[in-house]
Amino acid sequence: MFRTVIAATLLAAAATFLLTSGAAMAKGPFSAVLRGGDLTESVTIKGPIDDVGMFGPEIDDPLPHPDVIYTVEFFTMDEGRPAGTISYYPAHDGLPAAWRTSYGFYAVPDEFNASFVAYLPGQDDGRPILWYVLPGVGLGLAVVVGAGLAGRTAIARRRA
């Protein structure tokens, strides 16, 4: 039984590593922090994010505005200095996704938008629920096994 629990823990840890290590980032000179919208806490994109291909043509104000609008704060990769803050309006009601800058609204190209929305809630890219549950189960098993080993060692030392 004990060996089975250890084997399950190692398997869960290996699966967690394999599932989370394949995340790809866009290339470029920025990192970013997403805030607002329906995020419960800010999301950091360590980057680098390439600003080439990030902006499409200038568009009219996407009315009506979506229910959820995000604030994106960009930072330089080399020194982490603030590089600017813009708003992201997700695609809604048949309107494309848009950036709101101090100069107006700009369309978000589909290719960039596809990689960007992966950081937003509810964008699971069709991954099965196990992709999200397995890391928690692996961590739980590791805690249980660690606590069992620590308790067993403490009892063995106390008896000796």
C-alpha positions as CSV (number, residue, x, y, z in Angstrom):
1,M,0.0,0.0,0.0
2,F,2.8,2.4,1.0
3,R,4.7,1.7,-2.2
4,T,1.6,2.3,-4.3
5,V,1.0,5.7,-2.7
6,I,4.7,6.7,-3.4
7,A,4.4,5.5,-7.0
8,A,1.2,7.4,-7.5
9,T,2.8,10.5,-6.1
10,L,5.8,10.2,-8.4
11,L,3.5,9.6,-11.4
12,A,1.4,12.6,-10.5
13,A,4.4,14.8,-10.1
14,A,5.9,13.7,-13.4
15,A,2.6,14.3,-15.2
16,T,2.3,17.8,-13.6
17,F,5.8,18.7,-14.8
18,L,5.1,17.4,-18.4
19,L,1.7,19.2,-18.6
20,T,3.0,22.6,-17.4
21,S,6.4,22.8,-18.9
22,G,5.2,23.1,-22.5
23,A,3.8,26.7,-22.3
24,A,5.0,28.8,-25.1
25,M,5.5,32.6,-24.9
26,A,5.4,35.2,-27.6
27,K,8.7,36.8,-28.6
28,G,9.6,40.4,-28.1
29,P,10.9,43.1,-25.8
30,F,8.1,43.3,-23.2
31,S,6.6,41.5,-20.2
32,A,3.1,42.4,-19.0
33,V,0.7,42.3,-16.1
34,L,-3.1,41.8,-16.7
35,R,-5.5,43.3,-14.2
36,G,-9.2,44.0,-13.9
37,G,-12.0,42.4,-15.9
38,D,-13.1,39.1,-14.3
39,L,-9.6,38.3,-12.9
40,T,-9.6,37.6,-9.2
41,E,-5.9,38.5,-9.1
42,S,-3.4,40.0,-11.6
43,V,-1.8,37.7,-14.1
44,T,1.9,38.2,-15.0
45,I,3.1,37.3,-18.5
46,K,6.9,37.1,-18.1
47,G,7.4,37.5,-21.8
48,P,9.1,38.4,-23.9
49,I,6.1,39.7,-25.8
50,D,6.7,41.1,-29.3
51,D,4.9,44.3,-30.1
52,V,5.2,43.5,-33.8
53,G,1.9,42.0,-34.9
54,M,0.2,43.2,-31.7
55,F,-1.8,46.1,-33.3
56,G,-4.1,46.0,-36.3
57,P,-5.7,48.9,-38.0
58,E,-7.3,51.8,-36.1
59,I,-11.0,51.1,-35.6
60,D,-14.1,52.9,-34.3
61,D,-15.1,52.6,-30.6
62,P,-16.4,49.0,-30.3
63,L,-19.9,49.9,-29.0
64,P,-21.5,48.5,-27.0
65,H,-18.5,47.9,-24.8
66,P,-18.0,44.4,-23.4
67,D,-18.9,43.6,-19.8
68,V,-15.3,42.7,-19.1
69,I,-12.4,45.1,-19.9
70,Y,-8.8,44.3,-18.9
71,T,-5.9,46.6,-18.1
72,V,-2.6,45.5,-19.5
73,E,0.6,47.1,-18.1
74,F,3.7,46.5,-20.2
75,F,7.3,46.5,-18.8
76,T,10.6,46.5,-20.5
77,M,12.4,43.1,-20.4
78,D,15.8,44.4,-19.6
79,E,15.2,46.6,-16.6
80,G,11.5,46.0,-15.8
81,R,10.6,49.7,-16.3
82,P,7.0,50.6,-17.1
83,A,6.5,50.8,-20.9
84,G,2.9,51.8,-21.0
85,T,-0.6,50.8,-20.1
86,I,-3.5,50.0,-22.4
87,S,-6.9,48.5,-22.2
88,Y,-8.0,45.2,-23.8
89,Y,-11.6,44.8,-25.0
90,P,-12.3,41.1,-25.7
91,A,-14.2,40.2,-28.9
92,H,-18.0,40.5,-28.3
93,D,-21.3,40.9,-30.1
94,G,-19.6,40.2,-33.5
95,L,-17.0,42.9,-32.9
96,P,-13.3,42.1,-33.0
97,A,-11.0,42.3,-29.9
98,A,-9.6,45.8,-29.5
99,W,-6.8,47.7,-27.7
100,R,-7.7,51.1,-26.3
101,T,-4.7,53.4,-26.2
102,S,-4.4,57.1,-25.7
103,Y,-4.5,57.5,-29.5
104,G,-7.7,55.6,-30.0
105,F,-8.9,52.0,-30.6
106,Y,-7.0,49.4,-32.6
107,A,-8.0,46.0,-33.7
108,V,-6.1,43.0,-32.2
109,P,-4.9,40.7,-35.0
110,D,-6.3,37.2,-34.8
111,E,-2.9,35.5,-34.4
112,F,-1.9,37.7,-31.5
113,N,-5.3,37.5,-29.9
114,A,-5.3,33.7,-30.0
115,S,-2.1,33.6,-27.9
116,F,-3.2,36.5,-25.6
117,V,-6.6,35.2,-24.6
118,A,-5.0,32.0,-23.3
119,Y,-4.1,34.0,-20.2
120,L,-7.7,35.0,-19.5
121,P,-10.1,33.0,-17.4
122,G,-12.4,30.6,-19.2
123,Q,-10.0,30.1,-22.0
124,D,-9.1,26.4,-21.5
125,D,-8.1,25.7,-25.2
126,G,-10.2,22.5,-25.0
127,R,-8.0,20.9,-22.4
128,P,-9.7,18.2,-20.3
129,I,-10.5,18.9,-16.7
130,L,-7.7,16.5,-15.6
131,W,-5.2,19.0,-16.9
132,Y,-6.4,21.3,-14.1
133,V,-7.1,18.7,-11.4
134,L,-4.0,16.6,-11.8
135,P,-1.5,19.2,-10.3
136,G,-3.7,19.6,-7.2
137,V,-4.0,15.9,-6.8
138,G,-0.3,15.4,-7.2
139,L,0.4,18.1,-4.6
140,G,-2.2,16.6,-2.2
141,L,-0.6,13.2,-2.5
142,A,2.9,14.6,-1.9
143,V,1.7,16.3,1.3
144,V,0.0,13.1,2.5
145,V,3.1,11.0,1.8
146,G,5.5,13.6,3.3
147,A,3.4,13.9,6.4
148,G,3.3,10.1,6.7
149,L,7.0,9.7,6.3
150,A,7.7,12.5,8.8
151,G,5.4,10.9,11.3
152,R,6.9,7.5,10.8
153,T,10.4,8.9,11.2
154,A,9.5,10.7,14.4
155,I,7.9,7.6,15.9
156,A,11.0,5.5,15.0
157,R,13.3,8.1,16.5
158,R,11.3,8.3,19.7
159,R,11.3,4.5,20.1
160,A,15.1,4.3,19.6
